[in-house]
Amino acid sequence: MNTLGRTLLATTAIGTATLAYATGIERRHWTLREATVPVLAPGSAPLRVLHISDLHMLPGQRSKQRWVAALDELEPDLVVNTGDNLAHKQAVPAVIRALGPLLNRPGVFVFGSNDYFAPRPKNPARYLLPSAKTKRVHGIPLPWRDLRAAMIERGWLDLTHVRQAFTVAGQSVFAAGLDDPHLKRDRYQDIAGAVPSASLRLGVTHSPEPRVLDPFAADGYDLVLAGHTHGGQLRVPGYGAIVTNCDLDRSRARGVSRWGAHMWLNVSAGLGTSPYAPVRFACPPEASLLTLVPRAVDAGQSASGAERDTRFGVGGNVR
């Protein structure tokens, strides 16, 4: 075999092995991302916030359901769900099983596009195009109203275009959320206005579009939680996310970053994928455990603890 033939054979082998890893191993490599973020009012006690996003649940994904349910062992003070829970019209019971004991804790949520519409087969190359150049393709309507009713019945707050004050672990929280900016369903004008003082001023959105992050920052929110990007889903080591599937820059595709002089942003890489693009590479599925601590008087304080990834809870495979 000549040099060209050996090169082509080696390239094919590497590509096949990479695809097998991305589809068969990494997309089931459940990971907990932890970070400490200085966003609370001075003098506040720390708060533990569990951020869950982009489950994209299918009814038979038992491993994912067990792993998410086991996150209750972390004993978070507040659970925030930033949408895209569903990937099938019969997945509501599976999502409720996954959230299980977490629904007994204080929680808030907004929905994303894949709570409203099922995914459809698409050319995988679409994920490599800027979002502005892709046409929205929706599947059948999903039973989001049933999911919403189940969450509300267990005590979670729907923050869709709502401003809400409540107490968590004895501390005041003022929160507001948006419907999915990816579908252009957001109406920031419904929640616009300076926020009152509180231990934590929290914004929640599915897609972290800069056009909604800017007004959250201008109105005085301390922290915004979002999902949607899947962390890029396919990341190049040393380069990072290839795309974010929104107008957010690649460097913020997952994890904690500053947004402006005061506000912080956490983007979850999420726990699922579209069933028609079941791959992850250098971007394992994740939930985020954020330990919120008081901010310094100096607004320029940086995050007080580096992010780290850990395996947590049960393992196993997911179909």
N, C-alpha and C positions, 0 to 999 in steps of 0.2 A: 504493500500500500504506500502511495506517495505521501509527501508532506501535507498536501492539500486535503487528501482523503482522511488522514489521521486528524487533522485540525477540525474538519467537518464532523467527524465521528465524535471527537472529544466535546465539541460545542453542543452537539445534539444530546450527548449523555448528561452534560452539565445542565442543560435546559430541562431535560426530562426529570432529573433529580430535584431541581429547584421547584418545578411545578408540583411534583409529588409531595415535597415538604410543605409548600404553601397551601395546598388543598387538603392534605391528609394529616398534618401535624400542627402547624402554627395556628391555624384558624380555630383549633381546640385548646390552645395553650393559654388557658384562663389566667389572667394576671391582675394583681392589685397594684395600682400606682398610688404611691403615698407622697404627700407634699405638705409642708407647713407654710401657711400664707398669712401675712400680717394685715388683716383687714378689719378687725373688730375695734370698737371704740376703746380708748384708753381705760384701763381698769377692769375690762371685761374678763371673765373666766374663759378659757379655751372652749371651743365648740368643735365637735367631730361631725363632719358632713360627708355622707356617702353619696357619690354622684354616679348614677347609672344611666346609660344611654344606648340607643341603637341595638336593642336586643334582636330585632328582626327574627322573631320567634316563629318556628315551625312546630306543629303539635308534637312531633316525635323527638325533639331535641332534649332528651332527659338529662344529659350531663350538664348542659347549660342551666337547666332549671335547678338542679341540685346545687350547683356551684353558687348561683345567685342567692338561693335561699340560705345557704350557709354563711353568706355575708352578714347575716343578723348577729353572728357571734362577735362581730367587731363592735357591737353596741353603739352604733352611731346616734348622735343626738337628733339628727335631721337627715332624711333621705330626699334627694332631688332627682327626679326622672325627667330627662330632656327629650323624650320622644323616640319615634320609630320603634315601637314595641312589637309590631305585628309584621308578619310576612305571609300570612295565610288567613283565610276567612274563618277557620276553625281554631285559631291560635289563642283566643282570649282565655280559655281555661288554663292553657300552658303558661301564659304570662302571669296569671294570678297564682298558679302553683310556684312559679319562680320567685315572685315577690313575697309570697307566703308570709312569714313572720315579720318581714320588713313593713308590711301594711299595718302592723300594730304600733309602729313608731311614727312620730310626726313626719309628714311627707308632703311634698308639693310636686306638681307636674305640669308640663305642657306637651302637646303632641307635635309630631312631624309628619311628613308626607306619607310615610309608610304606615302610619296609623289610619290614614284616610283611604289610601289606595294600595292595592296589592302590587308587587313588582311584576314586571314583564320582561321577557327575554330582550336583550339589547346587545348591540355590537360592543364587545369589551373595550374597543378602542375609544368609545365615547367617554370613558372615565379619564382618558388622557387629554381630552379637549377642555379648554376653558368653559366654565359653566354658561357663559353668555352665548356660546356657539352651539349649545345643545338644546334640542327641542324637548319639552317635557312630554314624557310618554307615561300614561297612567294605566294601571290595570283596573280590575274590578273594585268597586267600593268595599271597604272593610268595616267590620262592626265596631267602630271606635266608640260609638255611644254606649255599647255594652261594657267596654273596657272602662270608660269614664265613670259609668254608674257604679261599677264594682270598686274602683279606687275611692270614689267619694263615700260610698257606703262604709268603707273601712276607715274613713277619717282623713284621707289625704285631700289637699286643697288643689283645685284646678285654678292655676294662675293665668289662664288664657285671657288676656286683656283685662286683668284685674290687679288692683293694688290692695294688698292685704297686710294688716299688722297682726302678729301673733307672738306667743311666748314659747321659747324652746329652752329646756334646762334652766328655767328661771331667768332667761335673758330675752330682751326684746328684739324681734326681727321684723323688718319692714320689707316686703317682697312684692315684686310685680313680674308679669310674664307676657309673652307674645305668642300668637299663633305663628305657624311656620313661615319664616321669611323666604325659604326656598320656593314655596308655592305662591309667594307674594300675598299671603293671607294676613300679614302683620299690619296692625293699625296702632302705631306707637302713640298717635294722638289720643287714644283712649286711656293711656296710662301716663301721659306726659305731665311734668310738673316736678318741682323740687321735692325731694323726699325728706320726711321729718327725721329727727334724730332717733337713733336706735343703736343697739349693740352691733347689729349687722343690717346693712341695706343691700338686699340681694336681688339681682335681675336674672331671669330665666328665659332662654330661647332655644329653639332646636338648632337652627342654622346660625352660625356666628358671622352674620353679614356685617361688615363695617358700618353700613348705613343704619343699623339698629344699635350697634355698640357705641357709636358716637353719642347719640342722645341719652343712652343709659349713663355714660360718663358725665355728660353735661348736667344731668339732673342730680348727680351726687351719689350714685350707687357705688358701693365698695367692691362688689364682686359680681361678675356675671358668669353663669354656667351654661355651657352649650355642648352640642354633640355634632352629628351630621357628617363630619369630615372622614370618619373612620381612621383618623390619624394619617390619612393619605392611602391607607389600606395596603399599598405597595410602596415601600420605602427603599431607597438606595443607601446602603451603609456609607457614611461620610458625606452624604448629600441631603438625605431626609426625604420628606414627602415629594412625590412628583406633582401631584395636584391636590387641591382641597375640596373640589366640587362646589366651591362658592368663591366669593371675592376676597376671602381672607388670605393673607400671604402664607406661603408654605412654611415659614419658620414657626408659625403658631398652630400648625395642623393638629397638634395634641399637646396636652400639658398646660402648665401655668405660665402666664406671661403678663407683663404690664400693658395696660391700655390707657394711654394718657398719663397725666401726672398723679392721679389718685387711684384709679380703678384697676382691679386685677381681673384676669380672664382665665377660666379653666375650660379647655376643650377636651372632652373625653373622646378617646379613639373608639369607644363603643365595644360591644360584645358580640356583634354579628356581622353578617354580610348579606347581600342579596343572594337568594338561592340560585340565581343565574350567574353569579360571579363569586363562587365560594372559595376565594383565595385571600390569603394575607401573607405578606413577606416583610420581615424586619419590622413588624407592627402587630404584635399579638393582641388578641381581644382583651379588653380591660374594663375594670371599674376603678373609680378614684376615691380614695379616702383622704379628705382634706382636713388637717387640723388647723383651725382658724385661731389665731392669737391676736392680741392687741397690736394695732399699728403704732409705730413710733410717732412722736410729735413731728419729726422731720418726715415729710411726705416722700422723701427720696429713699426710704428704707427698702432694701431688697428682701426677697424671700429668705426667711431665716433658716430654712432647712432644704437641702437638695432633694429633688425628686428621686424616688427609687421604686423599682418594680420588684414584686415578690409573687411567688405562687401562693395561693391560699385555698384552703378548703379541699373539697373532693376533686378527684380527677375523673378519668373515664373518657369515653368517646361520645360523640354526638352525631346523629345521622343527618 
